[in-house]
Structure formats: structure tokens, C-alpha cells
Amino acid sequence: MKILAAMSGGVDSAVAAARAVDAGHEVVGVHLALSRMPGTLRTGSRGCCTIEDSRDAHIVAGQLGIPFYVWDFSERFKEDVVDDFIAEYANGRTPNPCMRCNERIKFAALLDRALALGFDAVATGHYAEIVPASDGTPELHRGADLNKDQSYVLGVLTAEQLAHCYFPIGASASKSEVRAEAERRGFPVANKPDSYDICFIPDGDTKAWLADKIPMRPGLIRDESGEVLGEHEGATTYTVGQRKGLGIEKPAADGKPRYVVGVDPRENTVTVGPRASLAIEELEGIRTSWAGRPPADMGATEETGIDCEVQIRAHADPVPARAWLGEAREEVPAAEADPLGPVVPRPRPAGQVLRVRVETPLTGVAPGQTMVVYRGTRVLGQATIDRTVHA
């Protein structure tokens, strides 16, 4: 096959490209320039897709003897990932930019261009596996190393996209195995630290970064009874489940910590409460998509739904649940722009609504997060959490 290897500059994508070459494929390496500040260098182990990463990817491609290119996707990344991140926070939601990047950049913009240029598939260094179903439809499964499994962030991929994806290290026993292989191959990235946090916020200070992008208005912090406990500098920098940095001087009557249980950007208020108020038993998701053939036995009521597991964060444990499809919603027109802020509230997309009831209540679930539904190791699909029901 003719393979386009997406080379981030890290050890995983380096070994993935090498294994694609070893398998006899015609491989071309590409690094995606996503930053609009091309002089940015990695700070510690934070961030990714920097000029340093581009150099590292180029060196590995040279060692493999494959052609190497840098494609500038910075404008698309800004529009589809960074601007989306800002808009979601401005509307009191907590987005996952890695999901959006996989959905709209790596496996949409990149894959579309690769197919247009005659490539058969895009190879990445993700820890996940593609397994053909009995009818040949590709299915997405967890990687062999559950500690590094990345199937969650790939849950946005469709059957059509999976048919052109190649994950050469998905069946690897462990990350240490991948690093050892990179060292044997003489790759300079063998011991390079993993990137983490949000790549376009390299110092990790999301609150300060958002404050520079969204006009902040002082407002009130209230408890669930409506009592004013303090003031904040901007509601949109808070997220459900947050405990630290609330700025509340008055302690709770029982002396226990308070958590953010609600953010209302329209009223510019933050609501706090005890940990028990974070318990969620039902999730409702929009922008539903299926990673392969949709489950044929999923009905439109809880009684006719399916038993499954749901995962709400990349490194969270999956929990037993029941899932069913709600009525498809029509798109709601966007409201007028707030004169105190530049962001127009997002319309709710049309499409299937995925409802999930968990056996054990979840905590700290915020609208905007992604829920990925599994059956065993298989990813069934995903949806963006739009509404939660407290236990």
C-alpha cells in the first residue's frame, strides 16, 4: 500500500513509520505544522507539533530513507480546534481539543488530502487496533497496552475513515517496548518525553490563556441555595468539578470542600456545592457518530437499549452503562452575539441523540466533554455531552 505516515516528532509515530516501511509499504512521512508561531519550542514535555518536533521527525524520516514533507495546517487548526475551544468555553462548556483535532485535522483534513494524492491510508502512532468485523467492516478496538490505550480520542472516527487508517503500534505490548525498539533503530527520539496538556497552551495555564481570548466580566459565586459566597473574574474560566482556585473565603457549614457544579455564562454566575452534587447518573449526547457499523440492537428507549461501558475522559476507567438513541433534534438557530463578548453561541447540531445511564454515578462531568461507548474492547461510537442528569 501507499502509506502517508503522520510523524509528530515523537517516539510512537517514529516507530509506526518504521514498521510501515518494514511491512513493505511505500511510505512518505509528513509533519503537520499546526502552530501559528513557528518559532515555538517545546517547554519540558508539554506541547507538540513545534519546530523542534518537526526537526526530530525529519531526522527519523532520513534514517528510514523515506520522503518527508511539512504541511501547513495552522489556519485549519486555528479555525477547527482553537476557535472551537474558545467558543465552547465562552458558552460554559468544557471541550476536548484532542478529539476535535483527530476529528477535523488528522483524520479529516489530512486523510482527505492523502486520499486525493493517491495514498491508500494514513499511519499514526496511536495505541489502538482496527479489527475487521465478520462482514469486513472495520471496527476500532482498544490498544494492547491498556495503560497507553488511545481508542478514546479516536472514538470520533467513522467506518469510512477507519478503512483508510493504519495503526502499526496498536498491538504493542507496552510503551517501553516501543521505546526499546526506537533505541535499537538508533532514533534520537527514543527517550523523548511524551507531550501532554493542551498543545496550543504550552505553559498549561488554561485560565490565563482563556482570559486573554474571552472578555472577562466579574460576577457572583453562589451556592445551590442562591446564597452569594464570593465573586469571580470571569465565569467562562471555570469548569464543572473544579475545586481549586474558587476564591471563596466563607467555609462550608460542614467544613468540607466545595466544587463547581454549574457555570452559566449568560447570567455570568458560578454555582458551587458539595461533592455529592457532582454525581451524575444519565448523560445526553449530541454530534453522535459510529466507529464502524452502528449496533443493530440499539433501540430508542432504555428498555430496548444495549448494555455497554462508557468512558468520559481519555484516562478514565470505563463504567457499566445502558445506552439508547433519543429522538433526532433539529438544528437550533444561533442566538445573537453578546455585546460584551465576541463569541456567538453555537447552534445545537441536528442528528441522533445518544442517551446513557450509568450503573455507578459519575462525578465531575461537564457539558462539552466527549463520552465514548464501548462493548468490551470495541469502540461503538461517541457523542458530545450536552446535558446531564444528577443522581
C-alpha positions in Angstrom: 0.0 0.0 0.0 1.0 3.6 -0.4 1.1 5.0 3.2 1.2 8.6 4.4 2.9 8.4 7.8 1.9 11.3 10.1 5.1 12.0 12.0 4.6 14.2 15.1 8.2 14.1 16.1 7.6 11.7 19.0 8.7 8.1 19.5 5.4 6.5 18.8 4.9 7.9 15.3 8.6 7.3 14.5 8.2 3.6 15.3 4.9 3.4 13.5 6.5 4.8 10.3 9.4 2.4 10.7 7.0 -0.6 11.0 5.1 0.6 7.9 8.4 0.5 6.0 9.3 -2.9 7.3 6.0 -4.2 6.2 6.9 -3.4 2.6 4.6 -0.4 2.1 5.6 2.7 0.1 5.8 5.2 2.9 6.0 9.0 2.8 6.4 11.0 6.0 4.6 14.2 6.8 4.7 16.5 9.7 1.7 18.8 10.4 2.6 22.4 11.2 -0.2 23.4 13.4 1.2 26.3 15.4 0.8 29.8 14.2 4.0 30.7 16.0 6.6 28.6 14.1 9.4 29.6 16.4 7.8 28.0 19.4 10.0 25.4 21.1 8.9 22.6 23.4 8.9 23.5 27.1 9.8 20.4 29.1 7.4 17.7 28.0 4.5 19.9 27.3 3.0 20.7 23.9 3.5 19.0 20.5 3.8 20.0 16.8 6.6 22.5 17.5 9.5 23.4 15.2 11.7 21.1 17.4 9.2 18.2 16.7 9.4 18.9 13.0 13.2 18.6 13.1 13.0 15.3 15.0 10.5 13.9 12.5 12.8 14.9 9.7 15.8 13.2 11.2 13.8 9.9 11.6 12.5 10.1 8.1 16.1 10.5 6.9 17.2 7.4 8.9 14.3 5.4 7.3 15.1 6.7 3.8 11.6 8.0 3.1 10.5 11.3 1.6 9.5 13.8 4.1 7.3 16.9 3.9 5.8 19.6 6.3 2.2 20.5 5.6 1.0 23.8 7.0 -2.4 23.2 8.6 -2.2 26.0 11.0 -5.1 28.0 9.6 -7.4 25.0 9.6 -6.2 24.1 13.1 -7.0 27.5 14.4 -10.5 27.5 12.9 -11.5 23.9 13.7 -9.7 23.4 17.0 -8.5 26.6 18.7 -11.5 28.7 17.8 -13.9 25.9 18.7 -12.1 25.6 22.1 -12.6 29.3 22.8 -16.3 29.2 21.6 -17.1 26.2 23.8 -15.6 27.7 26.9 -17.4 31.0 26.1 -20.6 29.1 26.3 -19.9 27.4 29.6 -18.8 24.1 28.2 -15.6 22.0 28.6 -14.4 20.8 25.2 -11.7 18.2 24.4 -9.4 19.7 21.8 -7.6 16.4 21.1 -11.0 14.9 20.0 -11.6 17.9 17.7 -8.0 17.6 16.3 -8.4 13.9 15.5 -11.9 14.5 14.0 -11.2 17.6 11.9 -7.4 17.7 11.3 -5.7 14.3 11.4 -8.5 12.2 10.1 -10.4 14.7 8.0 -8.2 17.3 6.5 -5.1 15.2 6.5 -6.9 12.0 5.4 -8.8 13.8 2.7 -5.6 15.3 1.2 -3.9 11.9 1.4 -6.6 10.2 -0.5 -6.7 12.9 -3.1 -3.0 12.4 -3.6 -3.4 8.7 -4.2 -2.4 7.3 -0.8 -4.3 4.3 0.5 -4.1 5.0 4.2 -2.7 7.3 6.9 -0.5 5.8 9.5 -0.2 7.2 13.0 1.4 6.2 16.3 -1.9 5.7 18.2 -2.3 2.8 20.6 -5.4 1.3 19.1 -6.3 -1.5 16.8 -8.5 -1.9 13.7 -10.2 -5.3 13.5 -12.4 -6.3 10.6 -15.9 -7.5 11.5 -17.4 -10.6 10.0 -18.8 -8.6 7.1 -15.4 -6.9 6.6 -16.5 -3.5 8.1 -13.6 -2.1 10.1 -14.0 -1.9 13.9 -12.0 0.2 16.3 -10.6 -1.6 19.4 -8.5 -0.7 22.4 -4.8 -1.0 22.1 -3.0 -4.0 23.7 -1.3 -1.7 26.3 -4.3 -0.5 28.3 -2.1 1.9 30.2 -1.4 3.7 26.9 -4.7 2.9 25.1 -5.8 5.9 22.9 -9.0 4.5 21.5 -11.0 7.1 23.4 -9.5 10.0 21.4 -10.1 8.1 18.2 -13.8 7.5 19.0 -14.8 10.2 16.6 -13.6 8.2 13.6 -16.2 6.8 11.2 -16.2 3.4 9.4 -15.2 5.2 6.2 -12.2 6.8 7.9 -11.2 3.6 9.7 -11.0 1.9 6.3 -8.1 4.2 5.5 -6.3 4.2 8.9 -3.3 2.2 9.9 -2.1 1.9 13.5 1.2 -0.1 13.3 1.9 0.0 17.1 -1.6 -0.6 18.3 -0.8 -4.2 19.2 2.4 -3.4 21.0 2.7 -4.9 24.5 3.8 -1.6 26.1 5.3 1.8 25.6 8.6 0.5 27.0 8.6 -2.0 24.1 8.2 0.9 21.6 10.9 2.9 23.2 13.3 -0.1 23.2 12.6 -0.6 19.5 13.3 3.0 18.8 16.6 2.8 20.6 17.6 -0.3 18.7 16.9 1.5 15.5 19.0 4.4 16.7 16.2 7.0 16.7 17.2 10.2 18.6 13.6 10.4 19.9 13.8 7.0 21.8 13.7 8.6 25.2 11.9 11.8 24.2 9.2 12.7 26.9 5.6 12.3 25.9 3.7 15.5 25.2 0.7 16.3 27.4 -1.8 19.0 28.3 -3.2 21.2 25.5 -0.7 21.7 22.7 -1.6 25.3 22.0 -1.3 26.2 25.7 2.3 25.0 26.3 2.6 26.5 29.8 -0.6 24.7 30.9 -2.3 27.8 32.3 -5.7 27.4 30.6 -7.4 30.0 32.7 -4.9 32.8 31.8 -4.9 31.8 28.2 -8.7 32.0 28.0 -8.7 35.3 29.9 -6.7 36.7 27.0 -9.2 35.4 24.4 -12.6 35.9 26.0 -13.6 39.3 27.6 -13.9 38.6 31.3 -16.7 40.1 33.4 -16.8 40.0 37.2 -19.7 38.1 38.6 -21.1 36.2 41.5 -20.3 32.8 43.0 -23.3 31.2 44.6 -24.2 28.0 46.4 -27.1 25.8 45.4 -29.5 27.8 47.5 -28.6 31.0 45.8 -26.5 32.5 48.6 -23.7 34.7 47.4 -20.3 33.3 48.6 -17.9 35.5 46.6 -17.0 37.0 43.3 -15.2 35.7 40.2 -13.3 37.5 37.4 -15.0 35.6 34.6 -17.4 32.6 34.7 -16.1 31.1 31.5 -12.7 30.1 33.0 -14.4 27.7 35.4 -15.4 24.1 34.7 -17.7 21.6 36.4 -15.8 19.6 39.0 -13.2 22.3 39.7 -12.2 22.5 43.3 -9.1 24.7 43.5 -8.9 28.4 42.8 -12.5 29.2 43.6 -11.7 32.3 45.7 -14.3 31.6 48.3 -13.5 32.9 51.8 -16.6 31.7 53.6 -16.2 28.0 54.5 -19.0 25.5 54.1 -21.1 24.8 57.2 -19.8 21.2 57.3 -16.2 22.3 56.6 -16.0 20.1 53.5 -14.6 21.3 50.2 -16.9 22.9 47.6 -16.8 22.2 43.9 -18.0 23.9 40.8 -21.4 22.3 40.0 -22.6 24.7 37.3 -21.4 27.5 35.0 -23.9 29.9 33.5 -22.1 32.3 31.0 -25.4 34.1 30.3 -26.0 35.1 33.9 -22.3 35.2 34.5 -22.6 33.1 37.6 -20.7 30.1 39.0 -22.5 27.7 41.3 -20.7 25.6 43.8 -21.7 22.8 46.0 -20.6 19.6 47.8 -19.0 16.7 46.1 -22.3 14.8 46.2 -23.8 17.4 43.9 -21.4 16.3 41.2 -22.9 12.8 41.0 -24.4 12.1 37.5 -26.5 9.1 36.5 -27.5 10.0 33.0 -25.8 11.6 30.0 -27.3 13.0 26.9 -25.0 13.5 23.9 -25.2 15.2 20.5 -23.0 15.0 17.4 -23.2 11.2 17.6 -21.0 9.2 15.3 -20.3 5.5 15.0 -16.8 3.9 14.8 -17.9 1.2 12.4 -21.3 -0.3 11.8 -23.8 1.1 14.4 -25.1 -1.5 16.8 -28.2 -3.1 15.2 -29.8 -4.0 18.6 -29.8 -0.4 20.0 -33.4 0.8 20.4 -35.0 4.2 21.2 -35.8 3.5 24.8 -33.8 2.5 27.9 -35.7 -0.9 27.8 -34.7 -1.5 24.2 -31.2 -0.1 24.6 -27.9 -2.0 24.9 -25.6 -2.9 27.8 -22.2 -1.3 27.3 -19.4 0.7 29.0 -19.0 4.4 28.8 -15.8 6.4 29.2 -15.8 10.2 29.7 -12.1 11.0 29.7 -9.1 9.8 27.9 -7.6 8.2 31.1 -10.8 7.4 33.0 -12.0 3.9 33.7 -15.0 2.7 31.7 -18.1 2.2 33.7 -21.0 -0.2 33.0 -24.0 1.6 31.4 -27.1 1.3 29.4 -27.3 3.2 26.1 -30.2 4.1 23.7 -31.0 6.5 21.0 -33.2 9.5 21.6 -35.2 11.5 19.0 -33.1 13.3 16.4 -33.1 17.0 17.0 -33.4 19.8 14.5 -30.7 22.4 14.5 -31.5 25.4 16.7 -30.5 28.8 15.2 -27.7 30.6 16.9 -28.6 33.4 19.3 -27.3 37.0 18.7 -23.8 37.8 19.7 -23.4 39.0 23.3 -22.3 42.7 23.1 -19.9 42.0 25.9 -18.2 39.2 24.1 -17.1 38.2 20.6 -18.4 34.7 20.5 -21.8 33.8 19.0 -23.4 30.9 20.9 -23.3 27.7 19.0 -26.4 26.2 17.4 -27.2 22.7 18.6 -26.4 20.4 15.7 -29.0 18.2 14.2 -28.7 14.4 14.4 -29.1 11.5 16.7 -29.1 12.0 20.4 -27.3 9.3 22.4 -28.5 8.7 25.9 -26.6 6.8 28.5 -27.5 5.7 32.1 -24.6 4.6 34.2 -24.8 1.9 36.9 -22.5 3.8 39.2 -22.8 7.7 39.3 -20.0 9.6 37.6 -18.6 12.8 39.1 -17.2 16.0 37.5 -19.0 15.5 34.2 -19.3 18.7 32.2 -21.2 19.6 29.0 -18.8 19.7 26.1 -16.9 16.6 27.2 -17.0 13.5 25.0 -18.5 10.2 26.0 -17.2 7.1 24.2 -19.3 4.0 24.3 -17.6 0.5 24.3 -18.6 -3.1 24.2 -15.6 -4.9 25.7 -12.5 -3.7 23.7 -14.6 -2.4 20.8 -15.4 1.3 20.4 -19.0 1.6 19.3 -19.2 5.4 18.9 -19.2 8.7 20.6 -21.2 11.8 21.4 -20.6 15.3 22.8 -22.2 15.6 26.2 -24.9 18.2 26.0 -26.9 17.6 29.2 -26.5 15.7 32.4 -29.0 14.3 34.9 -28.0 14.3 38.6 -28.2 11.2 40.7 
